[in-house]
Amino acid sequence: MTTFNHILLVAAIALCSIVIYKSYIFTAEGKTLASQRQLKDMHYKIALGAVLFLAFFIRVYKFGSVPGGFNQDGAMAAVDAKAIADYGTDRYGMWMPVHLTAWGYGQMSSLLSYLMVPFIKLFSLNPITARLPQLIVSMAGLVCLYLFIRDVFGKGAALVVLIFAVINPWHILQSRWALDCNLYPHFFIMGIYFLNKGLDRKLFLVISMIMFGLCMYCYGISIYTMPLFLLAACVYLLITKKLTIKDAILALVVYLLVAWPFITTMVINFLKHDTIKTPFFTIPYFPNSVRSNDILFFSDDFLAQLKNNFKSLMNVTLLQKKDLPWNDVEGFGTIYLFSMPFTIVGIFALIKDHRKSMGAVLALMFLLTGIWCGLTTNGVNVNRINIVYYPIIIMSGIGICYAIKWMAALKWGIAAAYLLAFILFINTYFTSYSDMMDRQFFKNFGDAVTALRDSDAEKLYITADSQYEGASNVSEILTMFYHQTDAEYYQGKKEIKGFLPFKERYTFRSIKNITINPDEDAAYVVTGNDLYRFDRRIYDFTQFGDYYVVEKR
């Protein structure tokens, strides 16, 4: 696929160079993206329905089992969600936290956990209920993306952008597993759609501010990206007289009503203030946090860090270099590498032909916000800069439309290239990539732990050598996820009949650091490297890939 991508990249560069040249030399006879030849209404509706069905099918096919296993961050969000569903606290007992304690040294945004709560309440904790919120929000993001482009550029461009988003590798990957920060781009595009509509109806303006306020609970970097976008958008809309001072004040009030608890959380952690408890929620202080180290302005060497940040930004956007395994599929990138010339054409088209369009300006501001995120966040990867991908999708889709506007004969060639890339991507995603993700998301470890969920052994020893040697926190949170551990039992506040307290029943440690006592009523989850420690005359072994459940005969 890499060679295929590079061949198409060369072709796309040549094509897009001709398009930009022709648009400078010639005119397009007054044609705009919205005025290009459109499908008949019935044909358009059929095409739109087919694209939406494809979007839904690709994202729900083998949902919950591909990717297999479960990521430790997603498991943590889910375990806290179950605690909130059961008791209104996180797993540590904090009442309705605005921000989650997570690993202690690094926090986690809370919105994903709260969105999991109703599904866990109704259907219990499992991979499907934990991943459903991300799927639903991702589909809502696609709908709002389509509606926004339709309002700004017309139905034809909206369909092209939607198709491009539906087959987009980044969008497909992030919609199928649970990670808190991946909510951020979807609530952002929802906010932009309603903001664009909200200048005609106050209700939509209010909804847009609610969406932007909820963005703050999706990802910590929102504290220095979301307000900047809103400030820039407000100044632009006031200067162009599309927004009144009264409406701007209304927008600010609604946004702050939603966002102030999170903003206060960031302030008290910056000032090292004590945790604030209210009857409705808790605004926590995290004394062991290291998250401020991720921000450029706290760097010891500003210029060197800025240079590194720019390099990381280019690697995960323009160059689409290989990222973490769960963020992209090798050879395909985040949006197919040969799309980047169309992205540049799309930016060119918006500046040249649509700079007076409010929606186009908002889209460009969205892109600039993503770039700002990349420059100010240390060592960004796909997750950390995820808000840049919707604007890249928009620019790429508009760039494809613009290329077809100038060179209509190539539309079938462009369509064929993306269709082939999409087919190859899907084939890889559900086969070799899926097998690789089973290991990355600890599927075999999860299967082994699940096998001991109903064990009547007095003590359970779980290897800490899952993510790396001695990763006891990862083994613990994954075990809590698969065992659906009760939060108050975990805290020691509640007893379960027939079981020791959690801290006595469960031990998460490298097996080499445990004394194997045949007289102890215990069961184990170990790696294959630890089997020699057990007497085969005394113990039975059940294999789950690289892991084994060891129980007394």
Disulfide bonds with the S-S distance in Angstrom:
none
